Amino acid sequence: MMTQFTDRAEAGRFLALKLQRFNGDDTVVYALPRGGVSVGAEIAASLGAELDITFAGKVCAPWDASWAADAAARCEGAVAGKPARSLARPILPAGRVAIVVDDGCASGVKLQTVVKALRWHGAKAVVVAQPVASRAALRDFEDLVDEVICVDLADNGEAESSFLESPEFEAESTEDVVHRLTSH
């Protein structure tokens, strides 16, 4: 039976317990909006780490909209537990541990793009931390990351929704994301 969380913040607190060995200044938590920001904010606060947001998407070829390639991940950020800094300046991972967080991972395509970008920017280690992930997605990360930490594994492709206590659980709004970033 899968772990059920009341909300994304609770999922972040569960993950933070599994990530305590990464406590300190040389760790940056990179959260994928929208849902990953609440999870990541809890982890960053618990570890005393900086929190940044990162975006990844698909780049489509103009001649074939169904064809897509990895897009370069773009990071923007705020400092956890300190006054927010400019959201236009990313926290670079060079020489640091980068923890990549979302609110669940079904396919892992977006996370793979982020992981590759963090490696390219010189991360000392890359850890993918998810409340729940599909077994198939984890296999795709074996050669890309130093470690994958999950609270629970899903057998189907609906990892994000399967850990929520209520199917009516609302998606995070842009305002929620901005509030999380500026209050940490």
C-alpha positions as CSV (number, residue, x, y, z in Angstrom):
1,M,0.0,0.0,0.0
2,M,1.3,3.4,-0.9
3,T,2.0,6.2,1.6
4,Q,-0.7,8.8,1.6
5,F,0.2,12.4,2.3
6,T,-2.2,15.1,3.3
7,D,-0.4,17.6,1.1
8,R,2.8,18.4,-0.7
9,A,4.4,20.0,2.4
10,E,3.9,16.8,4.4
11,A,5.5,14.8,1.5
12,G,8.5,17.2,1.7
13,R,8.8,16.6,5.5
14,F,8.9,12.8,4.9
15,L,11.6,13.3,2.2
16,A,13.6,15.6,4.4
17,L,14.0,12.9,7.0
18,K,15.6,10.7,4.3
19,L,17.9,13.5,3.2
20,Q,19.4,14.6,6.5
21,R,22.9,13.5,5.5
22,F,22.9,16.3,2.9
23,N,22.4,19.0,5.6
24,G,24.5,22.1,5.1
25,D,25.7,25.0,2.9
26,D,27.0,22.8,0.1
27,T,23.5,21.6,-0.8
28,V,21.0,23.3,-3.1
29,V,17.4,22.1,-3.5
30,Y,16.1,22.5,-7.1
31,A,12.3,22.3,-7.2
32,L,10.2,21.9,-10.3
33,P,7.1,24.1,-10.3
34,R,4.4,24.0,-9.5
35,G,4.0,21.0,-7.2
36,G,7.6,20.5,-6.5
37,V,8.1,23.9,-4.8
38,S,6.1,23.0,-1.7
39,V,7.9,19.7,-1.4
40,G,11.3,21.4,-2.0
41,A,10.6,24.3,0.4
42,E,10.1,21.8,3.3
43,I,13.3,19.9,2.4
44,A,15.4,23.1,2.1
45,A,14.1,24.5,5.4
46,S,14.9,21.2,7.1
47,L,18.4,20.9,5.6
48,G,19.2,24.6,6.0
49,A,19.9,24.6,2.3
50,E,19.2,27.1,-0.5
51,L,16.0,26.6,-2.6
52,D,15.9,27.3,-6.3
53,I,13.3,26.6,-8.9
54,T,14.1,25.0,-12.2
55,F,12.2,24.6,-15.4
56,A,12.4,22.0,-18.0
57,G,10.3,21.4,-21.1
58,K,10.2,20.0,-24.5
59,V,11.6,21.7,-27.6
60,C,9.5,20.8,-30.7
61,A,10.8,20.8,-34.2
62,P,8.9,23.3,-36.3
63,W,8.5,20.7,-39.1
64,D,7.1,18.1,-36.8
65,A,5.2,19.1,-33.7
66,S,5.1,15.5,-32.4
67,W,8.9,15.4,-32.2
68,A,10.5,16.7,-29.1
69,A,14.0,17.0,-27.6
70,D,15.3,17.8,-24.2
71,A,15.2,21.5,-23.4
72,A,17.9,23.2,-21.4
73,A,16.8,23.6,-17.8
74,R,16.6,27.1,-16.5
75,C,17.0,27.9,-12.8
76,E,15.8,30.8,-10.8
77,G,15.8,31.1,-7.1
78,A,15.3,32.2,-3.6
79,V,17.3,31.4,-0.4
80,A,15.6,29.2,2.1
81,G,15.2,30.7,5.5
82,K,16.6,34.1,4.4
83,P,15.1,37.1,2.7
84,A,14.3,36.3,-0.9
85,R,16.8,37.4,-3.4
86,S,16.1,38.3,-7.0
87,L,14.2,35.5,-8.7
88,A,16.1,36.3,-11.9
89,R,19.5,35.0,-10.7
90,P,19.9,31.3,-10.5
91,I,21.9,29.4,-7.9
92,L,24.5,27.6,-9.8
93,P,25.4,24.1,-8.6
94,A,29.1,24.1,-9.3
95,G,30.9,22.1,-6.6
96,R,27.7,21.5,-4.6
97,V,25.2,18.7,-4.0
98,A,22.1,19.3,-6.1
99,I,18.8,17.8,-4.9
100,V,16.1,17.7,-7.6
101,V,12.6,17.6,-6.3
102,D,9.1,17.4,-7.9
103,D,5.8,16.2,-6.4
104,G,6.1,12.9,-8.1
105,C,7.7,11.2,-11.1
106,A,5.8,9.1,-13.6
107,S,8.1,9.3,-16.6
108,G,11.1,11.3,-15.5
109,V,11.6,13.1,-18.8
110,K,11.5,16.6,-17.3
111,L,13.8,15.5,-14.4
112,Q,16.3,13.9,-16.8
113,T,16.6,17.3,-18.5
114,V,17.2,19.1,-15.2
115,V,19.8,16.5,-14.1
116,K,21.7,16.8,-17.3
117,A,21.8,20.6,-17.0
118,L,22.9,20.4,-13.3
119,R,25.7,18.1,-14.3
120,W,26.7,20.4,-17.2
121,H,26.9,23.3,-14.6
122,G,29.3,21.3,-12.4
123,A,27.2,19.8,-9.6
124,K,29.4,17.8,-7.3
125,A,26.6,15.2,-6.9
126,V,23.0,15.0,-8.2
127,V,20.3,13.4,-6.0
128,V,16.7,13.0,-7.3
129,A,14.3,13.1,-4.3
130,Q,10.6,12.3,-4.9
131,P,7.7,11.5,-2.6
132,V,6.7,8.8,-5.1
133,A,8.1,7.6,-8.4
134,S,7.3,4.9,-10.9
135,R,9.7,2.0,-11.1
136,A,10.2,2.6,-14.8
137,A,11.3,6.3,-14.2
138,L,13.8,5.2,-11.6
139,R,15.4,2.8,-14.1
140,D,15.9,5.7,-16.5
141,F,17.9,7.6,-13.8
142,E,20.3,4.8,-12.9
143,D,23.2,6.1,-15.0
144,L,22.4,9.8,-14.6
145,V,22.3,10.5,-10.9
146,D,24.3,9.7,-7.8
147,E,21.3,8.6,-5.8
148,V,17.5,8.4,-6.0
149,I,15.5,8.8,-2.8
150,C,11.8,8.0,-2.8
151,V,9.3,7.6,0.0
152,D,7.3,5.2,-2.1
153,L,7.3,3.5,-5.5
154,A,4.3,3.3,-7.9
155,D,3.8,0.5,-10.3
156,N,1.7,2.5,-12.7
157,G,2.4,5.7,-14.6
158,E,0.2,7.9,-12.3
159,A,2.9,8.6,-9.6
160,E,2.0,12.2,-8.9
161,S,-1.7,11.6,-8.1
162,S,-1.3,8.2,-6.4
163,F,0.2,9.5,-3.2
164,L,-2.4,12.2,-2.6
165,E,-5.0,11.6,0.1
166,S,-7.8,13.1,-1.9
167,P,-8.3,12.9,-5.7
168,E,-9.6,16.5,-5.5
169,F,-6.2,17.7,-4.2
170,E,-5.7,21.0,-5.9
171,A,-2.7,22.0,-8.1
172,E,-0.5,24.7,-6.8
173,S,-1.2,28.2,-8.2
174,T,1.5,30.6,-9.4
175,E,0.7,32.7,-6.3
176,D,1.4,29.7,-4.0
177,V,4.7,29.1,-5.7
178,V,5.8,32.7,-5.4
179,H,4.7,32.8,-1.8
180,R,6.8,29.6,-1.0
181,L,9.9,31.1,-2.7
182,T,9.7,34.5,-1.0
183,S,8.9,33.2,2.5
184,H,11.8,30.8,2.6
